[in-house]
Amino acid sequence: MPEQYIGLQEIINKQVEVTQPVLTEEQMEQINFTLIEALHANKQVYLTYYKKGQCITETGFIQFVDSLGDLFIFIDDVFELKNKMRLSDLIDVRLA
């Protein structure tokens, strides 16, 4: 029986999957500007990113940005953990 529930959960997860949104050049520039501003002013941000078919929003602080390496590090607000992410996974960044 547990295998049946796992299979059903996989089917449900597949149905709610979304494709990663394609950002315009202007949107990417705005994201970079907001990331840099949040980094230098130590401001809290709302990050929306794409992961495994879902758009996830988290709150945290930017610690490091490497535009050439497609990488940034943020500290989440809930557990205060460092998270390494790819800039290309970002969908939106807003100052809190």
mmCIF file as gemmi writes it, N, C-alpha and C atoms, coordinates in Angstrom:
data_model
loop_
_atom_site.group_PDB
_atom_site.id
_atom_site.type_symbol
_atom_site.label_atom_id
_atom_site.label_alt_id
_atom_site.label_comp_id
_atom_site.label_asym_id
_atom_site.label_entity_id
_atom_site.label_seq_id
_atom_site.pdbx_PDB_ins_code
_atom_site.Cartn_x
_atom_site.Cartn_y
_atom_site.Cartn_z
_atom_site.occupancy
_atom_site.B_iso_or_equiv
_atom_site.pdbx_formal_charge
_atom_site.auth_seq_id
_atom_site.auth_asym_id
_atom_site.pdbx_PDB_model_num
ATOM 1 N N . MET Axp A 1 ? 0.794 -1.207 0 1 0 ? 1 A 1
ATOM 2 C CA . MET Axp A 1 ? 0 0 0 1 0 ? 1 A 1
ATOM 3 C C . MET Axp A 1 ? 0.838 1.275 0 1 0 ? 1 A 1
ATOM 4 N N . PRO Axp A 2 ? 1.913 1.364 0.787 1 0 ? 2 A 1
ATOM 5 C CA . PRO Axp A 2 ? 2.693 2.61 0.789 1 0 ? 2 A 1
ATOM 6 C C . PRO Axp A 2 ? 3.235 2.962 -0.602 1 0 ? 2 A 1
ATOM 7 N N . GLU Axp A 3 ? 3.578 1.948 -1.399 1 0 ? 3 A 1
ATOM 8 C CA . GLU Axp A 3 ? 4.076 2.205 -2.751 1 0 ? 3 A 1
ATOM 9 C C . GLU Axp A 3 ? 3.016 2.899 -3.608 1 0 ? 3 A 1
ATOM 10 N N . GLN Axp A 4 ? 1.763 2.52 -3.363 1 0 ? 4 A 1
ATOM 11 C CA . GLN Axp A 4 ? 0.659 3.115 -4.108 1 0 ? 4 A 1
ATOM 12 C C . GLN Axp A 4 ? 0.561 4.612 -3.8 1 0 ? 4 A 1
ATOM 13 N N . TYR Axp A 5 ? 0.719 4.987 -2.538 1 0 ? 5 A 1
ATOM 14 C CA . TYR Axp A 5 ? 0.647 6.393 -2.147 1 0 ? 5 A 1
ATOM 15 C C . TYR Axp A 5 ? 1.829 7.184 -2.706 1 0 ? 5 A 1
ATOM 16 N N . ILE Axp A 6 ? 2.989 6.551 -2.759 1 0 ? 6 A 1
ATOM 17 C CA . ILE Axp A 6 ? 4.159 7.207 -3.336 1 0 ? 6 A 1
ATOM 18 C C . ILE Axp A 6 ? 3.914 7.479 -4.817 1 0 ? 6 A 1
ATOM 19 N N . GLY Axp A 7 ? 3.362 6.498 -5.508 1 0 ? 7 A 1
ATOM 20 C CA . GLY Axp A 7 ? 3.055 6.668 -6.926 1 0 ? 7 A 1
ATOM 21 C C . GLY Axp A 7 ? 2.033 7.761 -7.17 1 0 ? 7 A 1
ATOM 22 N N . LEU Axp A 8 ? 0.999 7.809 -6.331 1 0 ? 8 A 1
ATOM 23 C CA . LEU Axp A 8 ? -0.014 8.86 -6.448 1 0 ? 8 A 1
ATOM 24 C C . LEU Axp A 8 ? 0.591 10.237 -6.181 1 0 ? 8 A 1
ATOM 25 N N . GLN Axp A 9 ? 1.471 10.333 -5.188 1 0 ? 9 A 1
ATOM 26 C CA . GLN Axp A 9 ? 2.112 11.611 -4.871 1 0 ? 9 A 1
ATOM 27 C C . GLN Axp A 9 ? 2.98 12.081 -6.046 1 0 ? 9 A 1
ATOM 28 N N . GLU Axp A 10 ? 3.669 11.164 -6.698 1 0 ? 10 A 1
ATOM 29 C CA . GLU Axp A 10 ? 4.487 11.514 -7.861 1 0 ? 10 A 1
ATOM 30 C C . GLU Axp A 10 ? 3.62 12.048 -8.998 1 0 ? 10 A 1
ATOM 31 N N . ILE Axp A 11 ? 2.473 11.432 -9.215 1 0 ? 11 A 1
ATOM 32 C CA . ILE Axp A 11 ? 1.548 11.894 -10.261 1 0 ? 11 A 1
ATOM 33 C C . ILE Axp A 11 ? 1.037 13.293 -9.94 1 0 ? 11 A 1
ATOM 34 N N . ILE Axp A 12 ? 0.676 13.528 -8.692 1 0 ? 12 A 1
ATOM 35 C CA . ILE Axp A 12 ? 0.196 14.859 -8.277 1 0 ? 12 A 1
ATOM 36 C C . ILE Axp A 12 ? 1.297 15.894 -8.452 1 0 ? 12 A 1
ATOM 37 N N . ASN Axp A 13 ? 2.522 15.556 -8.057 1 0 ? 13 A 1
ATOM 38 C CA . ASN Axp A 13 ? 3.649 16.49 -8.207 1 0 ? 13 A 1
ATOM 39 C C . ASN Axp A 13 ? 3.899 16.834 -9.67 1 0 ? 13 A 1
ATOM 40 N N . LYS Axp A 14 ? 3.777 15.873 -10.556 1 0 ? 14 A 1
ATOM 41 C CA . LYS Axp A 14 ? 3.976 16.119 -11.988 1 0 ? 14 A 1
ATOM 42 C C . LYS Axp A 14 ? 2.914 17.069 -12.535 1 0 ? 14 A 1
ATOM 43 N N . GLN Axp A 15 ? 1.695 16.984 -12.016 1 0 ? 15 A 1
ATOM 44 C CA . GLN Axp A 15 ? 0.614 17.832 -12.501 1 0 ? 15 A 1
ATOM 45 C C . GLN Axp A 15 ? 0.788 19.29 -12.093 1 0 ? 15 A 1
ATOM 46 N N . VAL Axp A 16 ? 1.426 19.546 -10.976 1 0 ? 16 A 1
ATOM 47 C CA . VAL Axp A 16 ? 1.594 20.93 -10.523 1 0 ? 16 A 1
ATOM 48 C C . VAL Axp A 16 ? 2.923 21.54 -10.963 1 0 ? 16 A 1
ATOM 49 N N . GLU Axp A 17 ? 3.737 20.783 -11.676 1 0 ? 17 A 1
ATOM 50 C CA . GLU Axp A 17 ? 5.006 21.307 -12.173 1 0 ? 17 A 1
ATOM 51 C C . GLU Axp A 17 ? 4.766 22.43 -13.181 1 0 ? 17 A 1
ATOM 52 N N . VAL Axp A 18 ? 5.639 23.435 -13.131 1 0 ? 18 A 1
ATOM 53 C CA . VAL Axp A 18 ? 5.601 24.53 -14.094 1 0 ? 18 A 1
ATOM 54 C C . VAL Axp A 18 ? 6.955 24.606 -14.787 1 0 ? 18 A 1
ATOM 55 N N . THR Axp A 19 ? 6.973 25.171 -15.985 1 0 ? 19 A 1
ATOM 56 C CA . THR Axp A 19 ? 8.237 25.36 -16.673 1 0 ? 19 A 1
ATOM 57 C C . THR Axp A 19 ? 8.89 26.64 -16.165 1 0 ? 19 A 1
ATOM 58 N N . GLN Axp A 20 ? 10.198 26.678 -16.237 1 0 ? 20 A 1
ATOM 59 C CA . GLN Axp A 20 ? 10.92 27.85 -15.743 1 0 ? 20 A 1
ATOM 60 C C . GLN Axp A 20 ? 10.634 29.055 -16.633 1 0 ? 20 A 1
ATOM 61 N N . PRO Axp A 21 ? 10.195 30.161 -16.031 1 0 ? 21 A 1
ATOM 62 C CA . PRO Axp A 21 ? 9.918 31.373 -16.82 1 0 ? 21 A 1
ATOM 63 C C . PRO Axp A 21 ? 11.196 31.904 -17.467 1 0 ? 21 A 1
ATOM 64 N N . VAL Axp A 22 ? 11.06 32.432 -18.666 1 0 ? 22 A 1
ATOM 65 C CA . VAL Axp A 22 ? 12.181 33.045 -19.366 1 0 ? 22 A 1
ATOM 66 C C . VAL Axp A 22 ? 12.146 34.543 -19.089 1 0 ? 22 A 1
ATOM 67 N N . LEU Axp A 23 ? 13.244 35.074 -18.549 1 0 ? 23 A 1
ATOM 68 C CA . LEU Axp A 23 ? 13.308 36.49 -18.192 1 0 ? 23 A 1
ATOM 69 C C . LEU Axp A 23 ? 13.845 37.322 -19.34 1 0 ? 23 A 1
ATOM 70 N N . THR Axp A 24 ? 13.356 38.541 -19.432 1 0 ? 24 A 1
ATOM 71 C CA . THR Axp A 24 ? 13.88 39.479 -20.425 1 0 ? 24 A 1
ATOM 72 C C . THR Axp A 24 ? 15.188 40.053 -19.914 1 0 ? 24 A 1
ATOM 73 N N . GLU Axp A 25 ? 15.911 40.698 -20.794 1 0 ? 25 A 1
ATOM 74 C CA . GLU Axp A 25 ? 17.174 41.348 -20.418 1 0 ? 25 A 1
ATOM 75 C C . GLU Axp A 25 ? 16.923 42.403 -19.344 1 0 ? 25 A 1
ATOM 76 N N . GLU Axp A 26 ? 15.841 43.135 -19.476 1 0 ? 26 A 1
ATOM 77 C CA . GLU Axp A 26 ? 15.497 44.18 -18.501 1 0 ? 26 A 1
ATOM 78 C C . GLU Axp A 26 ? 15.215 43.578 -17.119 1 0 ? 26 A 1
ATOM 79 N N . GLN Axp A 27 ? 14.501 42.455 -17.081 1 0 ? 27 A 1
ATOM 80 C CA . GLN Axp A 27 ? 14.217 41.795 -15.808 1 0 ? 27 A 1
ATOM 81 C C . GLN Axp A 27 ? 15.5 41.299 -15.148 1 0 ? 27 A 1
ATOM 82 N N . MET Axp A 28 ? 16.413 40.753 -15.943 1 0 ? 28 A 1
ATOM 83 C CA . MET Axp A 28 ? 17.685 40.272 -15.4 1 0 ? 28 A 1
ATOM 84 C C . MET Axp A 28 ? 18.519 41.431 -14.849 1 0 ? 28 A 1
ATOM 85 N N . GLU Axp A 29 ? 18.525 42.558 -15.545 1 0 ? 29 A 1
ATOM 86 C CA . GLU Axp A 29 ? 19.241 43.737 -15.051 1 0 ? 29 A 1
ATOM 87 C C . GLU Axp A 29 ? 18.648 44.226 -13.737 1 0 ? 29 A 1
ATOM 88 N N . GLN Axp A 30 ? 17.325 44.231 -13.637 1 0 ? 30 A 1
ATOM 89 C CA . GLN Axp A 30 ? 16.67 44.673 -12.407 1 0 ? 30 A 1
ATOM 90 C C . GLN Axp A 30 ? 17.001 43.736 -11.247 1 0 ? 30 A 1
ATOM 91 N N . ILE Axp A 31 ? 17.032 42.45 -11.504 1 0 ? 31 A 1
ATOM 92 C CA . ILE Axp A 31 ? 17.402 41.476 -10.476 1 0 ? 31 A 1
ATOM 93 C C . ILE Axp A 31 ? 18.823 41.737 -9.996 1 0 ? 31 A 1
ATOM 94 N N . ASN Axp A 32 ? 19.761 41.927 -10.935 1 0 ? 32 A 1
ATOM 95 C CA . ASN Axp A 32 ? 21.153 42.2 -10.563 1 0 ? 32 A 1
ATOM 96 C C . ASN Axp A 32 ? 21.263 43.484 -9.749 1 0 ? 32 A 1
ATOM 97 N N . PHE Axp A 33 ? 20.56 44.522 -10.154 1 0 ? 33 A 1
ATOM 98 C CA . PHE Axp A 33 ? 20.582 45.792 -9.434 1 0 ? 33 A 1
ATOM 99 C C . PHE Axp A 33 ? 20.065 45.611 -8.006 1 0 ? 33 A 1
ATOM 100 N N . THR Axp A 34 ? 18.964 44.904 -7.852 1 0 ? 34 A 1
ATOM 101 C CA . THR Axp A 34 ? 18.375 44.68 -6.533 1 0 ? 34 A 1
ATOM 102 C C . THR Axp A 34 ? 19.292 43.83 -5.658 1 0 ? 34 A 1
ATOM 103 N N . LEU Axp A 35 ? 19.922 42.805 -6.241 1 0 ? 35 A 1
ATOM 104 C CA . LEU Axp A 35 ? 20.86 41.964 -5.488 1 0 ? 35 A 1
ATOM 105 C C . LEU Axp A 35 ? 22.031 42.784 -4.96 1 0 ? 35 A 1
ATOM 106 N N . ILE Axp A 36 ? 22.598 43.621 -5.815 1 0 ? 36 A 1
ATOM 107 C CA . ILE Axp A 36 ? 23.748 44.44 -5.417 1 0 ? 36 A 1
ATOM 108 C C . ILE Axp A 36 ? 23.337 45.431 -4.336 1 0 ? 36 A 1
ATOM 109 N N . GLU Axp A 37 ? 22.178 46.066 -4.503 1 0 ? 37 A 1
ATOM 110 C CA . GLU Axp A 37 ? 21.694 47.018 -3.503 1 0 ? 37 A 1
ATOM 111 C C . GLU Axp A 37 ? 21.481 46.321 -2.156 1 0 ? 37 A 1
ATOM 112 N N . ALA Axp A 38 ? 20.866 45.149 -2.175 1 0 ? 38 A 1
ATOM 113 C CA . ALA Axp A 38 ? 20.618 44.405 -0.943 1 0 ? 38 A 1
ATOM 114 C C . ALA Axp A 38 ? 21.92 43.966 -0.283 1 0 ? 38 A 1
ATOM 115 N N . LEU Axp A 39 ? 22.9 43.603 -1.097 1 0 ? 39 A 1
ATOM 116 C CA . LEU Axp A 39 ? 24.194 43.169 -0.579 1 0 ? 39 A 1
ATOM 117 C C . LEU Axp A 39 ? 24.911 44.315 0.128 1 0 ? 39 A 1
ATOM 118 N N . HIS Axp A 40 ? 24.994 45.473 -0.545 1 0 ? 40 A 1
ATOM 119 C CA . HIS Axp A 40 ? 25.741 46.607 0.011 1 0 ? 40 A 1
ATOM 120 C C . HIS Axp A 40 ? 25.033 47.275 1.178 1 0 ? 40 A 1
ATOM 121 N N . ALA Axp A 41 ? 23.709 47.28 1.176 1 0 ? 41 A 1
ATOM 122 C CA . ALA Axp A 41 ? 22.948 47.94 2.247 1 0 ? 41 A 1
ATOM 123 C C . ALA Axp A 41 ? 22.49 46.946 3.319 1 0 ? 41 A 1
ATOM 124 N N . ASN Axp A 42 ? 22.833 45.656 3.138 1 0 ? 42 A 1
ATOM 125 C CA . ASN Axp A 42 ? 22.42 44.595 4.054 1 0 ? 42 A 1
ATOM 126 C C . ASN Axp A 42 ? 20.905 44.628 4.295 1 0 ? 42 A 1
ATOM 127 N N . LYS Axp A 43 ? 20.159 44.713 3.189 1 0 ? 43 A 1
ATOM 128 C CA . LYS Axp A 43 ? 18.704 44.748 3.26 1 0 ? 43 A 1
ATOM 129 C C . LYS Axp A 43 ? 18.136 43.35 3.04 1 0 ? 43 A 1
ATOM 130 N N . GLN Axp A 44 ? 17.029 43.089 3.68 1 0 ? 44 A 1
ATOM 131 C CA . GLN Axp A 44 ? 16.339 41.818 3.522 1 0 ? 44 A 1
ATOM 132 C C . GLN Axp A 44 ? 15.621 41.79 2.172 1 0 ? 44 A 1
ATOM 133 N N . VAL Axp A 45 ? 15.6 40.603 1.537 1 0 ? 45 A 1
ATOM 134 C CA . VAL Axp A 45 ? 14.954 40.467 0.228 1 0 ? 45 A 1
ATOM 135 C C . VAL Axp A 45 ? 14.011 39.273 0.215 1 0 ? 45 A 1
ATOM 136 N N . TYR Axp A 46 ? 13.053 39.35 -0.715 1 0 ? 46 A 1
ATOM 137 C CA . TYR Axp A 46 ? 12.215 38.207 -1.063 1 0 ? 46 A 1
ATOM 138 C C . TYR Axp A 46 ? 12.778 37.639 -2.354 1 0 ? 46 A 1
ATOM 139 N N . LEU Axp A 47 ? 13.236 36.405 -2.318 1 0 ? 47 A 1
ATOM 140 C CA . LEU Axp A 47 ? 13.79 35.741 -3.496 1 0 ? 47 A 1
ATOM 141 C C . LEU Axp A 47 ? 12.771 34.743 -4.025 1 0 ? 47 A 1
ATOM 142 N N . THR Axp A 48 ? 12.496 34.822 -5.307 1 0 ? 48 A 1
ATOM 143 C CA . THR Axp A 48 ? 11.666 33.81 -5.958 1 0 ? 48 A 1
ATOM 144 C C . THR Axp A 48 ? 12.565 33.103 -6.962 1 0 ? 48 A 1
ATOM 145 N N . TYR Axp A 49 ? 12.648 31.787 -6.822 1 0 ? 49 A 1
ATOM 146 C CA . TYR Axp A 49 ? 13.519 31.012 -7.695 1 0 ? 49 A 1
ATOM 147 C C . TYR Axp A 49 ? 12.819 29.743 -8.152 1 0 ? 49 A 1
ATOM 148 N N . TYR Axp A 50 ? 13.387 29.157 -9.2 1 0 ? 50 A 1
ATOM 149 C CA . TYR Axp A 50 ? 12.835 27.951 -9.799 1 0 ? 50 A 1
ATOM 150 C C . TYR Axp A 50 ? 13.642 26.748 -9.323 1 0 ? 50 A 1
ATOM 151 N N . LYS Axp A 51 ? 12.923 25.717 -8.841 1 0 ? 51 A 1
ATOM 152 C CA . LYS Axp A 51 ? 13.61 24.502 -8.401 1 0 ? 51 A 1
ATOM 153 C C . LYS Axp A 51 ? 12.692 23.311 -8.611 1 0 ? 51 A 1
ATOM 154 N N . LYS Axp A 52 ? 13.129 22.37 -9.38 1 0 ? 52 A 1
ATOM 155 C CA . LYS Axp A 52 ? 12.424 21.106 -9.611 1 0 ? 52 A 1
ATOM 156 C C . LYS Axp A 52 ? 10.962 21.291 -9.976 1 0 ? 52 A 1
ATOM 157 N N . GLY Axp A 53 ? 10.691 22.185 -10.914 1 0 ? 53 A 1
ATOM 158 C CA . GLY Axp A 53 ? 9.334 22.366 -11.403 1 0 ? 53 A 1
ATOM 159 C C . GLY Axp A 53 ? 8.453 23.26 -10.565 1 0 ? 53 A 1
ATOM 160 N N . GLN Axp A 54 ? 9.035 23.932 -9.577 1 0 ? 54 A 1
ATOM 161 C CA . GLN Axp A 54 ? 8.248 24.808 -8.717 1 0 ? 54 A 1
ATOM 162 C C . GLN Axp A 54 ? 8.903 26.178 -8.604 1 0 ? 54 A 1
ATOM 163 N N . CYS Axp A 55 ? 8.077 27.19 -8.38 1 0 ? 55 A 1
ATOM 164 C CA . CYS Axp A 55 ? 8.557 28.536 -8.087 1 0 ? 55 A 1
ATOM 165 C C . CYS Axp A 55 ? 8.454 28.721 -6.572 1 0 ? 55 A 1
ATOM 166 N N . ILE Axp A 56 ? 9.587 28.949 -5.936 1 0 ? 56 A 1
ATOM 167 C CA . ILE Axp A 56 ? 9.66 29.027 -4.478 1 0 ? 56 A 1
ATOM 168 C C . ILE Axp A 56 ? 10.08 30.432 -4.077 1 0 ? 56 A 1
ATOM 169 N N . THR Axp A 57 ? 9.436 30.983 -3.048 1 0 ? 57 A 1
ATOM 170 C CA . THR Axp A 57 ? 9.802 32.304 -2.528 1 0 ? 57 A 1
ATOM 171 C C . THR Axp A 57 ? 10.3 32.156 -1.099 1 0 ? 57 A 1
ATOM 172 N N . GLU Axp A 58 ? 11.455 32.764 -0.835 1 0 ? 58 A 1
ATOM 173 C CA . GLU Axp A 58 ? 12.041 32.746 0.502 1 0 ? 58 A 1
ATOM 174 C C . GLU Axp A 58 ? 12.479 34.158 0.861 1 0 ? 58 A 1
ATOM 175 N N . THR Axp A 59 ? 12.654 34.384 2.152 1 0 ? 59 A 1
ATOM 176 C CA . THR Axp A 59 ? 13.125 35.662 2.648 1 0 ? 59 A 1
ATOM 177 C C . THR Axp A 59 ? 14.516 35.461 3.231 1 0 ? 59 A 1
ATOM 178 N N . GLY Axp A 60 ? 15.402 36.433 2.977 1 0 ? 60 A 1
ATOM 179 C CA . GLY Axp A 60 ? 16.747 36.307 3.525 1 0 ? 60 A 1
ATOM 180 C C . GLY Axp A 60 ? 17.608 37.507 3.197 1 0 ? 60 A 1
ATOM 181 N N . PHE Axp A 61 ? 18.891 37.353 3.452 1 0 ? 61 A 1
ATOM 182 C CA . PHE Axp A 61 ? 19.874 38.402 3.209 1 0 ? 61 A 1
ATOM 183 C C . PHE Axp A 61 ? 20.92 37.9 2.225 1 0 ? 61 A 1
ATOM 184 N N . ILE Axp A 62 ? 21.301 38.748 1.291 1 0 ? 62 A 1
ATOM 185 C CA . ILE Axp A 62 ? 22.32 38.402 0.305 1 0 ? 62 A 1
ATOM 186 C C . ILE Axp A 62 ? 23.683 38.537 0.968 1 0 ? 62 A 1
ATOM 187 N N . GLN Axp A 63 ? 24.538 37.521 0.802 1 0 ? 63 A 1
ATOM 188 C CA . GLN Axp A 63 ? 25.869 37.572 1.39 1 0 ? 63 A 1
ATOM 189 C C . GLN Axp A 63 ? 26.951 37.73 0.324 1 0 ? 63 A 1
ATOM 190 N N . PHE Axp A 64 ? 26.715 37.194 -0.874 1 0 ? 64 A 1
ATOM 191 C CA . PHE Axp A 64 ? 27.744 37.192 -1.913 1 0 ? 64 A 1
ATOM 192 C C . PHE Axp A 64 ? 27.064 37.081 -3.275 1 0 ? 64 A 1
ATOM 193 N N . VAL Axp A 65 ? 27.599 37.814 -4.263 1 0 ? 65 A 1
ATOM 194 C CA . VAL Axp A 65 ? 27.085 37.731 -5.636 1 0 ? 65 A 1
ATOM 195 C C . VAL Axp A 65 ? 28.267 37.619 -6.581 1 0 ? 65 A 1
ATOM 196 N N . ASP Axp A 66 ? 28.24 36.625 -7.465 1 0 ? 66 A 1
ATOM 197 C CA . ASP Axp A 66 ? 29.26 36.441 -8.496 1 0 ? 66 A 1
ATOM 198 C C . ASP Axp A 66 ? 28.539 36.32 -9.838 1 0 ? 66 A 1
ATOM 199 N N . SER Axp A 67 ? 28.396 37.452 -10.524 1 0 ? 67 A 1
ATOM 200 C CA . SER Axp A 67 ? 27.661 37.468 -11.792 1 0 ? 67 A 1
ATOM 201 C C . SER Axp A 67 ? 28.341 36.614 -12.851 1 0 ? 67 A 1
ATOM 202 N N . LEU Axp A 68 ? 29.672 36.648 -12.895 1 0 ? 68 A 1
ATOM 203 C CA . LEU Axp A 68 ? 30.387 35.878 -13.916 1 0 ? 68 A 1
ATOM 204 C C . LEU Axp A 68 ? 30.287 34.376 -13.656 1 0 ? 68 A 1
ATOM 205 N N . GLY Axp A 69 ? 30.262 33.996 -12.398 1 0 ? 69 A 1
ATOM 206 C CA . GLY Axp A 69 ? 30.179 32.581 -12.042 1 0 ? 69 A 1
ATOM 207 C C . GLY Axp A 69 ? 28.759 32.072 -11.899 1 0 ? 69 A 1
ATOM 208 N N . ASP Axp A 70 ? 27.762 32.941 -12.167 1 0 ? 70 A 1
ATOM 209 C CA . ASP Axp A 70 ? 26.345 32.566 -12.082 1 0 ? 70 A 1
ATOM 210 C C . ASP Axp A 70 ? 26.017 31.992 -10.701 1 0 ? 70 A 1
ATOM 211 N N . LEU Axp A 71 ? 26.465 32.698 -9.647 1 0 ? 71 A 1
ATOM 212 C CA . LEU Axp A 71 ? 26.319 32.19 -8.3 1 0 ? 71 A 1
ATOM 213 C C . LEU Axp A 71 ? 26.013 33.322 -7.333 1 0 ? 71 A 1
ATOM 214 N N . PHE Axp A 72 ? 25.186 33.037 -6.35 1 0 ? 72 A 1
ATOM 215 C CA . PHE Axp A 72 ? 25.025 33.959 -5.235 1 0 ? 72 A 1
ATOM 216 C C . PHE Axp A 72 ? 24.757 33.143 -3.975 1 0 ? 72 A 1
ATOM 217 N N . ILE Axp A 73 ? 25.026 33.775 -2.838 1 0 ? 73 A 1
ATOM 218 C CA . ILE Axp A 73 ? 24.819 33.124 -1.548 1 0 ? 73 A 1
ATOM 219 C C . ILE Axp A 73 ? 23.887 34.002 -0.745 1 0 ? 73 A 1
ATOM 220 N N . PHE Axp A 74 ? 22.853 33.389 -0.177 1 0 ? 74 A 1
ATOM 221 C CA . PHE Axp A 74 ? 21.97 34.143 0.711 1 0 ? 74 A 1
ATOM 222 C C . PHE Axp A 74 ? 21.741 33.349 1.987 1 0 ? 74 A 1
ATOM 223 N N . ILE Axp A 75 ? 21.44 34.083 3.053 1 0 ? 75 A 1
ATOM 224 C CA . ILE Axp A 75 ? 21.167 33.478 4.343 1 0 ? 75 A 1
ATOM 225 C C . ILE Axp A 75 ? 19.667 33.561 4.558 1 0 ? 75 A 1
ATOM 226 N N . ASP Axp A 76 ? 19.027 32.417 4.694 1 0 ? 76 A 1
ATOM 227 C CA . ASP Axp A 76 ? 17.565 32.432 4.836 1 0 ? 76 A 1
ATOM 228 C C . ASP Axp A 76 ? 17.16 32.939 6.218 1 0 ? 76 A 1
ATOM 229 N N . ASP Axp A 77 ? 15.972 33.473 6.268 1 0 ? 77 A 1
ATOM 230 C CA . ASP Axp A 77 ? 15.452 34.109 7.474 1 0 ? 77 A 1
ATOM 231 C C . ASP Axp A 77 ? 15.003 33.097 8.525 1 0 ? 77 A 1
ATOM 232 N N . VAL Axp A 78 ? 14.583 31.93 8.106 1 0 ? 78 A 1
ATOM 233 C CA . VAL Axp A 78 ? 13.99 30.966 9.028 1 0 ? 78 A 1
ATOM 234 C C . VAL Axp A 78 ? 15.056 30.231 9.844 1 0 ? 78 A 1
ATOM 235 N N . PHE Axp A 79 ? 15.983 29.589 9.154 1 0 ? 79 A 1
ATOM 236 C CA . PHE Axp A 79 ? 16.985 28.768 9.841 1 0 ? 79 A 1
ATOM 237 C C . PHE Axp A 79 ? 18.368 29.418 9.87 1 0 ? 79 A 1
ATOM 238 N N . GLU Axp A 80 ? 18.501 30.575 9.236 1 0 ? 80 A 1
ATOM 239 C CA . GLU Axp A 80 ? 19.768 31.301 9.132 1 0 ? 80 A 1
ATOM 240 C C . GLU Axp A 80 ? 20.866 30.413 8.537 1 0 ? 80 A 1
ATOM 241 N N . LEU Axp A 81 ? 20.494 29.657 7.515 1 0 ? 81 A 1
ATOM 242 C CA . LEU Axp A 81 ? 21.442 28.801 6.818 1 0 ? 81 A 1
ATOM 243 C C . LEU Axp A 81 ? 21.944 29.493 5.56 1 0 ? 81 A 1
ATOM 244 N N . LYS Axp A 82 ? 23.2 29.223 5.198 1 0 ? 82 A 1
ATOM 245 C CA . LYS Axp A 82 ? 23.746 29.741 3.944 1 0 ? 82 A 1
ATOM 246 C C . LYS Axp A 82 ? 23.258 28.851 2.807 1 0 ? 82 A 1
ATOM 247 N N . ASN Axp A 83 ? 22.757 29.482 1.76 1 0 ? 83 A 1
ATOM 248 C CA . ASN Axp A 83 ? 22.278 28.756 0.588 1 0 ? 83 A 1
ATOM 249 C C . ASN Axp A 83 ? 23.01 29.258 -0.64 1 0 ? 83 A 1
ATOM 250 N N . LYS Axp A 84 ? 23.662 28.348 -1.354 1 0 ? 84 A 1
ATOM 251 C CA . LYS Axp A 84 ? 24.296 28.691 -2.633 1 0 ? 84 A 1
ATOM 252 C C . LYS Axp A 84 ? 23.289 28.415 -3.727 1 0 ? 84 A 1
ATOM 253 N N . MET Axp A 85 ? 23.129 29.405 -4.616 1 0 ? 85 A 1
ATOM 254 C CA . MET Axp A 85 ? 22.183 29.221 -5.71 1 0 ? 85 A 1
ATOM 255 C C . MET Axp A 85 ? 22.763 29.801 -6.985 1 0 ? 85 A 1
ATOM 256 N N . ARG Axp A 86 ? 22.216 29.344 -8.097 1 0 ? 86 A 1
ATOM 257 C CA . ARG Axp A 86 ? 22.611 29.897 -9.396 1 0 ? 86 A 1
ATOM 258 C C . ARG Axp A 86 ? 21.758 31.119 -9.687 1 0 ? 86 A 1
ATOM 259 N N . LEU Axp A 87 ? 22.382 32.155 -10.213 1 0 ? 87 A 1
ATOM 260 C CA . LEU Axp A 87 ? 21.644 33.355 -10.602 1 0 ? 87 A 1
ATOM 261 C C . LEU Axp A 87 ? 20.612 33.034 -11.678 1 0 ? 87 A 1
ATOM 262 N N . SER Axp A 88 ? 20.91 32.072 -12.519 1 0 ? 88 A 1
ATOM 263 C CA . SER Axp A 88 ? 19.991 31.717 -13.606 1 0 ? 88 A 1
ATOM 264 C C . SER Axp A 88 ? 18.71 31.058 -13.093 1 0 ? 88 A 1
ATOM 265 N N . ASP Axp A 89 ? 18.688 30.613 -11.834 1 0 ? 89 A 1
ATOM 266 C CA . ASP Axp A 89 ? 17.474 30.032 -11.252 1 0 ? 89 A 1
ATOM 267 C C . ASP Axp A 89 ? 16.539 31.097 -10.699 1 0 ? 89 A 1
ATOM 268 N N . LEU Axp A 90 ? 17.033 32.33 -10.533 1 0 ? 90 A 1
ATOM 269 C CA . LEU Axp A 90 ? 16.212 33.398 -9.97 1 0 ? 90 A 1
ATOM 270 C C . LEU Axp A 90 ? 15.129 33.832 -10.942 1 0 ? 90 A 1
ATOM 271 N N . ILE Axp A 91 ? 13.952 34.083 -10.397 1 0 ? 91 A 1
ATOM 272 C CA . ILE Axp A 91 ? 12.829 34.58 -11.188 1 0 ? 91 A 1
ATOM 273 C C . ILE Axp A 91 ? 12.543 36.027 -10.818 1 0 ? 91 A 1
ATOM 274 N N . ASP Axp A 92 ? 12.666 36.323 -9.512 1 0 ? 92 A 1
ATOM 275 C CA . ASP Axp A 92 ? 12.38 37.682 -9.057 1 0 ? 92 A 1
ATOM 276 C C . ASP Axp A 92 ? 13.074 37.932 -7.732 1 0 ? 92 A 1
ATOM 277 N N . VAL Axp A 93 ? 13.48 39.197 -7.497 1 0 ? 93 A 1
ATOM 278 C CA . VAL Axp A 93 ? 14.068 39.62 -6.236 1 0 ? 93 A 1
ATOM 279 C C . VAL Axp A 93 ? 13.433 40.959 -5.872 1 0 ? 93 A 1
ATOM 280 N N . ARG Axp A 94 ? 12.921 41.043 -4.67 1 0 ? 94 A 1
ATOM 281 C CA . ARG Axp A 94 ? 12.301 42.288 -4.18 1 0 ? 94 A 1
ATOM 282 C C . ARG Axp A 94 ? 12.858 42.608 -2.803 1 0 ? 94 A 1
ATOM 283 N N . LEU Axp A 95 ? 13.057 43.902 -2.553 1 0 ? 95 A 1
ATOM 284 C CA . LEU Axp A 95 ? 13.477 44.323 -1.224 1 0 ? 95 A 1
ATOM 285 C C . LEU Axp A 95 ? 12.305 44.19 -0.264 1 0 ? 95 A 1
ATOM 286 N N . ALA Axp A 96 ? 12.594 43.717 0.928 1 0 ? 96 A 1
ATOM 287 C CA . ALA Axp A 96 ? 11.54 43.52 1.931 1 0 ? 96 A 1
ATOM 288 C C . ALA Axp A 96 ? 11.198 44.828 2.625 1 0 ? 96 A 1
